[in-house]
Amino acid sequence: MSMPSERPSTGRSPANDDLVTRFFGGPPLSVIFRLVLLSILIGVILEVLGLDPWNIIQSLRTLFQRVWDMGFDAVKWLWRYLLLGAAVVVPVWLIVRLTRAAKGR
């Protein structure tokens, strides 16, 4: 006989969900989305590092203009920035998450 307050099992353990959420530092899809956006941003900044810092705004303006002008070719162009930025962002994020997890034990 089951108690009326018991919930039916959904097949997912709340402890597993909590562990994944704690590791990511928030909802996993939200964190992944933010990492993708941050990777694109860092990629753009790394691309323009050889320019005068005052040209960063112009470079961002050029970025959006190119995205608008290129249409579907922009996806290929943004992919390059995503990979460039992710090469920096994801390892740093992973190291920070792992060091915080080790301190939490």
PEFENMO-V524742 format. One record per backbone hydrogen bond with DSSP energy under -1.0 kcal/mol. CO is the residue of the C=O (numbers start at 1). NH is the residue of the N-H. E is the energy in kcal/mol with one decimal. If there is no record, write none. Layout:
# PEFENMO-V524742
co = [CO | CO]
nh = [NH | NH]
e = [E | E]
This chain:
# PEFENMO-V524742
co = [3 | 13 | 14 | 15 | 16 | 17 | 18 | 19 | 20 | 21 | 21 | 27 | 28 | 29 | 30 | 31 | 32 | 33 | 34 | 35 | 36 | 37 | 38 | 39 | 40 | 41 | 42 | 43 | 44 | 48 | 52 | 53 | 55 | 56 | 57 | 58 | 59 | 60 | 61 | 62 | 63 | 64 | 65 | 66 | 67 | 70 | 71 | 72 | 73 | 74 | 75 | 76 | 77 | 78 | 79 | 80 | 81 | 82 | 83 | 85 | 85 | 86 | 88 | 89 | 90 | 91 | 92 | 93 | 94 | 95 | 96 | 97 | 98 | 99 | 100]
nh = [6 | 17 | 18 | 19 | 20 | 21 | 22 | 23 | 24 | 25 | 26 | 31 | 32 | 33 | 34 | 35 | 36 | 37 | 38 | 39 | 40 | 41 | 42 | 43 | 44 | 45 | 46 | 47 | 48 | 51 | 55 | 56 | 59 | 60 | 61 | 62 | 63 | 64 | 65 | 66 | 67 | 68 | 69 | 70 | 71 | 73 | 74 | 75 | 77 | 78 | 79 | 80 | 81 | 82 | 83 | 84 | 85 | 86 | 87 | 88 | 89 | 90 | 92 | 93 | 94 | 95 | 96 | 97 | 98 | 99 | 100 | 101 | 102 | 103 | 104]
e = [-1.4 | -2.0 | -2.5 | -2.2 | -2.4 | -2.6 | -2.5 | -2.3 | -2.5 | -1.5 | -1.8 | -2.5 | -2.7 | -2.3 | -2.3 | -2.5 | -2.2 | -2.3 | -2.7 | -2.4 | -2.1 | -2.2 | -2.9 | -2.3 | -2.2 | -2.3 | -2.9 | -2.0 | -1.6 | -2.1 | -2.6 | -1.3 | -2.9 | -2.6 | -2.4 | -2.7 | -2.5 | -2.3 | -2.2 | -2.9 | -2.5 | -2.2 | -2.7 | -2.9 | -1.2 | -1.8 | -1.3 | -1.0 | -1.7 | -3.3 | -2.0 | -1.1 | -1.1 | -2.7 | -2.5 | -2.2 | -2.8 | -2.8 | -1.6 | -1.3 | -3.1 | -1.4 | -1.5 | -2.8 | -2.7 | -2.4 | -2.4 | -2.6 | -2.5 | -2.4 | -2.3 | -2.2 | -2.1 | -1.8 | -1.5]
